[in-house]
């Protein structure tokens, strides 16, 4: 964790819980909704490995009927 993040963490710990909840909501507004989660990154890595091994099916080869 960066020095700045540690400072923020220390300051937030000194707040009462209602104020911590408010700070959390403010911070959430700065985080994009489309950020990949750790699980997303694992799934992406696995998909790339499957693609490299030729274990994928082309979209046009799928029978959608």
Secondary structure, DSSP 8 states (H G I E B T S, - for coil): --HHHHHHHHHHHTS-HHHHHHHHHHHHTTS-TT---HHHHHHHHHHHHHHHTT----GGGS---
